[in-house]
Amino acid sequence: MAFESLTDKLQGIFKQLRSKGRLSEDDVHEAMKEVKMALLEADVNFKSVKNFVRAVEQKAIGEDVMNGLNPGQTVIKIVHDELVDLMGSDTTEIPLKQGGITVIMMAGLQGSGKTTTAAKLAAKMKSKGRRPLLVACDVYRPGAIKQLETNGEKVGVPVFTMGDRISPVDIAKAGYAHASENGYNVVLIDTAGRLQIDDDMMKELKNIKNNVDVDYTVLVVDAMTGQEAVNVAKTFTYKVGIDGVILTKCDGDTRGGAALSVKSATGKPILYIGMGEKLDDLEQFYPDRMASRILGMGDVMTLIEKAQANLDEQKAAEMEKKIRKASFGFDDYLTSMEQMKKMGGIESILSMLPGIGPKAGEITGMVDEKQLKRTEAMILSMTPKERANPEILNVSRKKRIAAGAGVDIADVNRLVKQFEQARKMMKQMPGMMKGGRGLGGRLGSLKLPF
């Protein structure tokens, strides 16, 4: 889980601070030493760590903090604000032209996830009402063009390609001309990467920029490479010139060094973070929300936005009525499981709740994914009448369902019992479903698969 080890260490340090009624300068210095070590172990850039710790100490060691009613909590607030500042303070959007074509060049090393990210970004542009065109300029990596075409098809964005025997510069120019002739207003150029930085790659990127009016250059880097990701970003900034960074594989980056270093080390903002392999797993980067996640405070705003984007309002309203009357059936249960998948799964949802954060993996580790699939198989083995009216499930029906799902009848009995318990619990919690707006209304229909 993203930032898991760093969050655990910081929470331990801050727990000690909160336990003290008053803080001395020595207390703050000692805590900041531990914070410094935690950040360095998370592979955060040394210079960034040094500046960060100095800034926190200067603000924390003051009369207002030391003599305050809750000095420990105040220091944590200062750390939060400095983390936000370290990561860029403001959320940065890629500026899109109101008229004409916005050209975005995607750059990065091989293996960073650049081609997939290009399709993810194109999907984002499409969702904003734009007409994006992907241009396949990676003529060296076997399968790169096909991969872009496949991903483009999945997100409903066309791909311009001329094969792998034409120079990338000529393809980029022809792609721009094609966009101009056919009414596309965003062109995303997927360039070739290399296993490591070399002069040929840099020369090729500069040639594309010299021959096509590139408005925005986006560097894609693998967050799991930590400090190396920062070094790559610095080199691209110096040799080619970049405008923003997208960090991929953040869901597997337990340290977080890249996210905490890129902005301060390069001066370039983080635009998006990749939180999974699915084509919709690209999140806008909000420094304040990320700081909250790192400190274990959750990220409820992102959770609400995911719910708004993925939950069907009409289905939510229908589910609300059923839950109020405790009349929902197994079909509704399947719907809730599907909604949870759309929002990234149980772990993704739990990781955004305050107080859970990095423990989400630990909690979901107790949930057997195979059991969830067995649950789905048992429900699908029921007749429509049985799914709508669980009360009619007698022994003979349960035996048939068990045989159809390839499980023991004890598994069916357990599912029915858990379902009835869930129904009773929902009947006792009508407050979960108030209104159709806000977190309660958006997420109320979302039940954990018990």
C-alpha positions in Angstrom: 0.0 0.0 0.0 1.2 3.5 -0.9 3.4 5.1 1.9 2.6 2.3 4.3 6.0 2.1 6.0 6.4 5.9 6.2 2.9 6.4 7.6 3.5 3.7 10.3 6.8 5.4 11.4 5.3 8.9 11.5 2.3 7.8 13.4 4.5 6.2 16.0 6.5 9.4 16.4 3.4 11.6 16.6 1.8 9.3 19.2 4.7 10.1 21.5 4.3 13.8 20.9 0.6 13.8 21.6 1.1 11.9 24.9 3.0 14.9 26.3 1.1 17.7 28.0 4.0 20.2 27.3 6.8 20.1 24.8 10.3 21.3 25.2 12.8 22.3 22.5 14.5 19.0 23.1 11.3 17.1 22.5 10.8 18.8 19.2 14.4 18.2 18.1 14.2 14.5 19.1 11.0 14.1 17.2 12.4 15.8 14.1 15.4 13.6 14.2 13.1 10.6 14.0 11.1 12.2 11.2 14.3 12.9 9.3 15.3 9.3 9.6 11.9 8.1 8.5 11.9 10.3 5.4 15.4 9.3 4.4 14.4 5.6 4.8 11.5 6.4 2.6 14.1 7.4 -0.1 13.2 11.1 0.0 15.8 13.4 -1.5 18.3 14.4 1.2 18.2 18.1 0.4 14.4 18.1 0.5 14.5 16.3 3.9 17.0 18.8 5.3 14.9 21.8 4.2 11.7 20.2 5.4 13.0 19.4 8.9 14.5 22.9 9.3 11.2 24.6 8.3 9.2 22.4 10.7 11.6 23.1 13.6 11.5 26.9 13.0 7.7 27.0 13.2 7.4 24.4 16.0 9.9 25.9 18.4 7.9 29.1 19.2 6.2 30.4 22.3 2.7 30.0 20.8 3.3 26.3 20.1 5.2 25.4 23.3 2.7 27.1 25.6 -0.4 26.0 23.6 -3.1 23.8 25.0 -2.3 21.0 22.6 1.3 21.4 21.4 1.7 17.9 20.1 -1.3 18.3 17.8 0.0 21.7 16.7 3.4 20.3 15.6 1.6 17.6 13.6 -0.4 20.4 11.9 2.8 22.1 11.0 4.3 18.9 9.6 1.1 18.4 7.5 1.4 21.9 6.1 5.1 21.5 5.3 4.4 18.2 3.6 1.8 20.0 1.4 4.4 22.7 0.6 7.0 20.1 -0.2 4.8 18.4 -2.7 3.7 21.6 -4.4 0.9 23.2 -2.4 -1.5 23.7 -5.3 -3.0 21.1 -7.6 -1.8 21.6 -11.2 -4.0 21.0 -14.2 -2.6 20.6 -17.8 -3.7 23.8 -19.5 -5.9 23.1 -22.5 -6.4 25.6 -25.3 -9.9 26.9 -25.7 -9.4 27.0 -29.4 -7.0 25.0 -31.6 -5.1 21.9 -30.7 -3.3 21.3 -27.4 -0.2 19.0 -28.1 1.0 16.9 -25.1 4.2 14.9 -25.5 4.6 11.9 -23.2 8.2 11.1 -22.3 9.9 8.6 -19.9 12.0 5.5 -19.7 11.0 2.1 -20.9 9.0 0.3 -18.2 7.7 3.4 -16.5 4.2 2.8 -17.8 4.2 5.6 -20.3 2.1 4.0 -23.1 -0.6 2.9 -20.7 -0.5 6.3 -19.0 -0.9 8.1 -22.3 -4.2 6.2 -22.8 -5.3 6.9 -19.3 -4.6 10.6 -19.8 -6.5 10.6 -23.1 -9.5 9.1 -21.3 -9.3 11.9 -18.8 -9.3 14.5 -21.6 -12.3 12.7 -23.2 -14.2 12.8 -19.9 -13.7 16.6 -19.9 -15.5 16.9 -23.2 -12.3 17.0 -25.4 -11.6 15.1 -28.6 -8.2 13.5 -28.0 -6.0 11.7 -30.5 -3.2 9.3 -29.5 -0.2 9.3 -31.8 2.1 6.2 -31.8 5.7 7.4 -32.1 7.4 4.5 -30.2 8.7 2.7 -33.3 11.4 0.7 -31.4 9.8 -1.3 -28.6 8.1 -4.5 -30.0 4.4 -4.3 -29.4 4.4 -0.7 -28.3 2.1 0.4 -31.2 -0.2 -2.5 -30.7 -0.4 -1.8 -27.0 -1.4 1.8 -27.6 -4.0 0.7 -30.1 -5.5 -1.8 -27.7 -5.6 0.7 -24.8 -7.0 3.4 -27.1 -9.8 1.1 -28.2 -10.6 0.3 -24.5 -11.0 4.0 -23.6 -12.7 4.9 -26.9 -9.9 7.2 -28.1 -8.5 6.8 -31.7 -4.8 6.1 -32.4 -2.9 7.5 -35.3 -0.1 5.2 -36.5 2.1 4.9 -39.5 3.9 1.6 -38.5 7.4 1.2 -37.2 9.4 2.1 -40.3 8.8 5.9 -40.3 10.7 8.3 -38.2 9.0 9.4 -34.9 9.3 13.1 -36.0 7.5 12.4 -39.3 4.8 10.4 -37.5 4.3 13.3 -34.9 4.0 15.8 -37.7 1.6 13.7 -39.7 -0.4 12.9 -36.5 -0.8 16.7 -35.8 -2.0 17.2 -39.4 -4.5 14.4 -39.1 -5.8 15.9 -35.9 -6.2 19.3 -37.6 -8.0 17.9 -40.6 -10.4 15.7 -38.5 -11.4 18.0 -35.6 -9.4 16.6 -32.7 -8.4 19.2 -30.2 -5.9 17.3 -28.0 -3.0 15.3 -29.4 -1.0 13.0 -27.1 2.3 11.9 -28.5 3.5 8.6 -27.1 7.3 8.7 -27.6 9.9 5.9 -27.3 11.7 5.2 -24.1 14.9 3.4 -23.3 16.0 1.2 -20.5 18.1 4.1 -19.3 18.8 7.7 -20.3 20.9 8.0 -23.5 21.7 10.8 -26.0 19.7 9.3 -28.8 16.5 9.4 -26.8 17.0 13.0 -25.7 17.9 14.1 -29.3 14.7 12.4 -30.6 12.5 14.1 -28.0 14.1 17.5 -28.8 13.6 16.9 -32.6 9.9 16.2 -32.0 9.6 19.4 -30.0 11.4 21.4 -32.7 9.2 20.1 -35.5 5.8 20.0 -33.7 4.4 22.8 -31.6 4.4 20.9 -28.3 2.4 22.8 -25.6 3.1 20.5 -22.6 5.7 17.9 -22.0 4.7 15.2 -19.4 7.3 13.0 -17.9 6.1 9.6 -16.7 8.2 8.0 -13.9 7.9 4.8 -11.9 7.4 5.8 -8.2 8.7 2.5 -7.0 12.3 3.5 -8.2 12.3 6.2 -5.5 15.3 8.5 -5.6 16.2 7.2 -9.1 12.8 8.5 -10.3 13.9 12.0 -9.0 17.3 11.7 -10.8 15.5 10.8 -14.0 13.1 13.8 -13.6 16.1 16.1 -13.0 17.9 14.9 -16.1 14.8 15.2 -18.4 14.2 18.7 -17.0 17.7 19.8 -17.8 18.1 18.1 -21.2 14.7 18.2 -22.8 12.5 20.4 -20.6 9.4 19.1 -19.0 6.3 20.8 -17.6 4.9 18.2 -15.2 5.3 14.7 -13.9 3.0 11.7 -13.6 4.0 9.1 -11.0 3.0 5.5 -11.9 2.8 2.4 -9.6 2.1 4.5 -6.5 -0.2 1.8 -5.2 2.9 -0.5 -4.8 5.2 2.2 -3.5 5.3 1.7 0.3 8.1 4.3 0.8 6.9 7.4 -1.1 10.2 9.0 -1.7 9.5 10.0 -5.3 6.2 11.7 -4.5 7.8 13.7 -1.7 10.9 14.7 -3.7 10.0 15.5 -7.3 8.5 19.0 -6.9 11.3 20.3 -4.6 14.1 18.6 -6.6 12.9 19.7 -10.1 10.5 22.6 -9.6 8.0 20.7 -11.7 4.6 19.7 -10.4 3.1 16.2 -10.0 0.0 16.1 -12.2 -1.4 12.7 -11.6 -0.6 9.5 -9.8 -1.2 6.0 -11.1 -2.9 3.8 -8.4 -3.4 0.6 -10.4 -3.2 -1.2 -13.7 -6.8 -0.4 -14.8 -7.3 2.3 -17.4 -9.3 4.4 -14.9 -6.7 4.1 -12.1 -5.2 7.6 -12.7 -5.9 10.1 -9.9 -5.4 13.8 -9.9 -2.6 14.7 -7.6 -3.7 16.9 -4.6 -0.8 17.7 -2.3 -3.1 18.4 0.7 -4.9 15.1 0.3 -1.7 13.2 -0.2 -0.2 14.8 3.0 -3.3 13.6 4.9 -2.9 10.1 3.5 0.8 10.0 4.6 -0.1 11.1 8.1 -2.9 8.5 8.3 -5.7 11.0 8.3 -7.5 9.5 5.3 -8.7 11.1 2.1 -12.5 11.3 2.3 -12.7 13.9 -0.5 -11.2 11.5 -3.1 -13.5 8.8 -1.8 -16.6 11.0 -2.3 -15.4 11.9 -5.8 -14.9 8.2 -6.7 -18.4 7.5 -5.4 -19.9 10.4 -7.4 -18.1 9.1 -10.6 -19.0 5.4 -10.2 -22.2 5.1 -8.3 -25.5 5.2 -10.2 -27.8 7.8 -8.5 -31.0 5.9 -9.5 -29.6 2.6 -8.2 -28.5 4.3 -5.0 -32.0 5.8 -4.4 -33.6 2.4 -5.1 -31.2 0.7 -2.7 -31.9 3.3 -0.1 -35.6 2.5 -0.1 -34.9 -1.2 0.0 -32.5 -0.9 3.0 -34.9 1.3 4.9 -37.5 -1.4 4.5 -35.0 -4.2 5.0 -36.3 -5.7 1.7 -33.1 -5.9 -0.3 -32.2 -9.3 -1.8 -29.1 -11.1 -3.1 -29.3 -9.2 -6.5 -28.8 -6.0 -4.5 -25.9 -7.7 -2.7 -24.3 -8.5 -6.1 -24.8 -4.9 -7.2 -23.1 -3.5 -4.1 -20.1 -5.8 -4.7 -19.9 -4.6 -8.3 -20.0 -0.9 -7.1 -17.2 -1.6 -4.7 -15.1 -3.1 -7.6 -15.7 0.1 -9.6 -14.4 2.2 -6.8 -11.1 0.2 -6.6 -12.1 -2.6 -4.2 -12.3 -2.9 -0.5 -8.6 -2.0 0.2 -8.8 1.2 -1.9 -11.9 2.4 -0.1 -10.6 1.5 3.4 -7.3 3.2 2.7 -9.1 6.6 2.3 -10.9 6.4 5.6 -9.4 8.3 8.6 -7.7 6.1 11.1 -7.3 3.1 8.7 -5.0 4.3 5.9 -2.0 1.9 5.8 -3.9 -0.7 7.8 -6.3 -1.2 4.9 -4.2 -4.0 3.5 -4.0 -5.7 6.8 -7.8 -5.6 7.2 -8.5 -6.7 3.6 -5.9 -9.5 4.0 -8.4 -11.1 6.3 -11.0 -11.2 3.5 -10.4 -14.2 1.3 -10.7 -13.1 -2.3 -11.6 -16.7 -3.2 -14.4 -16.6 -0.7 -15.8 -13.5 -2.4 -15.8 -15.4 -5.7 -17.5 -18.3 -4.1 -20.1 -16.0 -2.7 -20.8 -14.6 -6.2 -21.0 -18.2 -7.6 -23.6 -19.1 -4.9 -25.8 -16.1 -5.6 -25.6 -16.7 -9.4 -26.7 -20.3 -8.7 -29.9 -19.1 -7.2 -33.1 -18.5 -9.3 -34.3 -14.9 -9.7 -37.1 -15.7 -7.2 -34.6 -17.0 -4.6 -32.4 -14.0 -5.0 -35.3 -11.6 -4.5 -36.8 -13.6 -1.6 -34.1 -15.3 0.5 -36.8 -16.4 3.0 -37.8 -19.3 0.6 -34.4 -20.9 0.7 -35.2 -24.3 2.3 -32.8 -27.3 2.6 -33.5 -28.8 -0.9 -33.0 -25.4 -2.6 -29.7 -24.9 -0.6 -28.5 -28.3 -1.8 -29.2 -27.4 -5.4 -27.4 -24.0 -5.0 -24.4 -25.7 -3.4 -24.1 -28.2 -6.2 -24.4 -25.5 -8.8 -21.7 -23.3 -7.2 -19.4 -26.3 -6.4 -19.4 -25.6 -2.6 -20.6 -27.4 0.5 -24.2 -26.7 1.8 -22.5 -25.4 5.0 -21.1 -22.5 2.8 -24.6 -21.7 1.6 -26.0 -21.7 5.1 -23.2 -19.4 6.3 -23.9 -17.0 3.4 -27.6 -16.9 4.2 -27.0 -16.3 7.9 -24.5 -13.5 7.2 -26.9 -11.9 4.7 -29.7 -11.9 7.3 -27.4 -10.4 9.8 -26.5 -7.7 7.3 -30.1 -7.0 6.6 -30.9 -6.6 10.3 -28.0 -4.3 10.8 -29.0 -2.1 7.8 -32.6 -1.9 9.3 -31.1 -0.5 12.5 -29.0 2.1 10.7 -31.4 4.3 8.6 -29.1 7.3 9.2 -26.6 5.9 6.8 -28.9 6.8 3.9 -30.0 10.3 4.5 -30.6 12.5 1.5 -29.1 12.0 -1.9 -26.1 14.3 -1.5 -22.8 14.2 0.4 -21.0 11.2 1.6 -24.0 9.6 3.3 -26.1 9.7 0.2 -23.4 8.7 -2.2 -21.9 5.9 -0.2 -24.9 4.7 1.8 -25.8 2.0 -0.8 -22.3 0.6 -0.6 -22.2 -2.4 1.7 -19.2 -4.4 2.5 -19.5 -8.0 1.3 -19.9 -9.5 4.8 
